[in-house]
Amino acid sequence: QVTLVESGGGLVQPGGSLRLSCVASGFGLDDHAIGWFRQAPGKGRQGLSSINTSDGRTFYADSVKGRFAISRDSAKNTVYLQMNNLTREDTAVYYCAGRGVPVFTTVQAMGRYEYDYWGQGTQVTVSS
């Protein structure tokens, strides 16, 4: 059974940082694409970043470029999302998603329908 489990969310003050983790089980991370998305109340699911686990190629939405960084640890079957300089607009439920083949463009990487399996989400709240 393929599962993704996110963790690392929580309450953080504006300007703070969080690191989210996405642990995969039921499959190895070789030659996959793992993406991070978020969904704020009343809004659609937004693509943030993605990584091809075979070669480490990364993709970012313009809205988070320079503030967020995606990485992977194949030995731990885990993909991370480091989030810095958080603002209240970053408050959302954050999801990781996976697909069994790489992505090749930013548009593809940010497309929610490009991914086959999803985690349950982790809440990030940015508030003072």
C-alpha positions as CSV (number, residue, x, y, z in Angstrom):
1,Q,0.0,0.0,0.0
2,V,1.3,3.4,-1.0
3,T,1.1,6.1,1.6
4,L,2.5,9.5,2.2
5,V,2.5,11.1,5.7
6,E,3.2,14.7,6.3
7,S,4.4,16.2,9.5
8,G,6.1,19.3,10.8
9,G,3.2,21.7,10.7
10,G,2.2,24.0,13.6
11,L,1.8,27.5,14.8
12,V,4.6,30.0,13.9
13,Q,5.0,33.7,14.1
14,P,5.3,35.9,11.0
15,G,8.8,35.9,9.8
16,G,9.4,32.4,11.3
17,S,10.4,29.1,9.7
18,L,9.1,25.6,9.6
19,R,10.3,22.4,7.9
20,L,7.7,20.0,6.7
21,S,8.4,16.3,6.1
22,C,6.8,13.8,3.8
23,V,7.6,10.2,4.5
24,A,6.7,7.7,1.8
25,S,6.0,4.0,2.5
26,G,5.0,1.2,0.2
27,F,7.4,2.4,-2.5
28,G,10.9,3.6,-2.8
29,L,11.5,7.2,-3.9
30,D,13.7,6.3,-6.8
31,D,12.5,7.9,-10.0
32,H,9.4,9.5,-8.6
33,A,8.2,13.1,-8.4
34,I,7.1,14.4,-5.0
35,G,5.3,17.7,-4.8
36,W,4.1,20.0,-2.1
37,F,0.7,21.8,-2.3
38,R,-1.4,23.8,0.1
39,Q,-5.0,24.7,0.5
40,A,-6.2,27.7,2.4
41,P,-9.8,28.0,3.6
42,G,-12.1,28.8,0.7
43,K,-9.3,28.5,-1.9
44,G,-8.2,25.9,-4.4
45,R,-5.2,23.6,-3.9
46,Q,-2.0,25.5,-4.9
47,G,1.2,23.9,-6.2
48,L,4.3,25.1,-4.4
49,S,7.2,22.9,-5.2
50,S,8.2,19.5,-6.6
51,I,11.3,17.4,-6.8
52,N,12.3,14.6,-9.1
53,T,13.8,12.0,-6.7
54,S,16.1,10.4,-9.3
55,D,18.2,13.5,-10.1
56,G,17.1,16.1,-7.6
57,R,15.7,18.5,-10.2
58,T,13.4,21.0,-8.4
59,F,10.5,23.2,-9.4
60,Y,9.0,26.1,-7.6
61,A,5.9,28.3,-7.9
62,D,6.9,32.0,-8.3
63,S,5.0,32.8,-5.1
64,V,7.5,30.8,-3.0
65,K,10.7,31.0,-4.9
66,G,13.5,32.2,-2.7
67,R,11.5,31.5,0.5
68,F,10.8,27.7,0.3
69,A,13.3,24.9,-0.5
70,I,12.5,21.3,-1.3
71,S,14.9,18.5,-0.7
72,R,15.0,14.7,-0.4
73,D,16.7,12.1,1.7
74,S,16.4,8.8,-0.2
75,A,17.8,6.8,2.6
76,K,14.9,8.0,4.8
77,N,12.4,7.9,2.0
78,T,11.5,11.4,2.9
79,V,11.0,14.7,1.1
80,Y,11.3,18.0,3.0
81,L,9.9,21.5,2.5
82,Q,11.9,24.2,4.3
83,M,9.7,27.3,4.6
84,N,11.3,30.6,5.6
85,N,10.1,34.1,6.2
86,L,6.5,32.9,6.6
87,T,3.6,35.4,6.4
88,R,-0.1,35.1,7.4
89,E,-0.8,34.4,3.7
90,D,1.1,31.1,4.1
91,T,-1.6,29.8,6.5
92,A,-3.1,26.6,5.0
93,V,-3.2,22.9,5.1
94,Y,0.0,21.6,3.4
95,Y,-0.1,18.3,1.4
96,C,2.5,16.2,-0.3
97,A,1.7,14.2,-3.4
98,G,3.5,11.6,-5.4
99,R,3.7,10.2,-8.9
100,G,5.7,7.2,-10.2
101,V,7.4,9.2,-13.0
102,P,9.3,12.5,-13.0
103,V,7.9,15.8,-14.0
104,F,9.5,17.9,-16.7
105,T,8.1,21.4,-16.5
106,T,7.1,23.8,-13.8
107,V,3.5,23.8,-15.1
108,Q,3.4,20.1,-14.9
109,A,5.0,20.0,-11.5
110,M,2.4,22.4,-10.1
111,G,-0.6,20.6,-11.5
112,R,-2.6,18.8,-8.8
113,Y,-4.0,16.3,-11.3
114,E,-0.5,15.2,-12.3
115,Y,-0.1,13.3,-9.0
116,D,-1.5,9.9,-8.2
117,Y,-1.4,9.7,-4.4
118,W,-1.7,12.2,-1.6
119,G,-1.0,12.6,2.1
120,Q,-3.5,13.6,4.7
121,G,-2.1,17.1,5.1
122,T,-0.6,19.1,7.9
123,Q,-1.8,22.4,9.2
124,V,0.4,25.5,9.1
125,T,-0.8,28.6,10.9
126,V,1.2,31.8,10.8
127,S,0.0,34.2,13.5
128,S,1.3,36.4,16.2
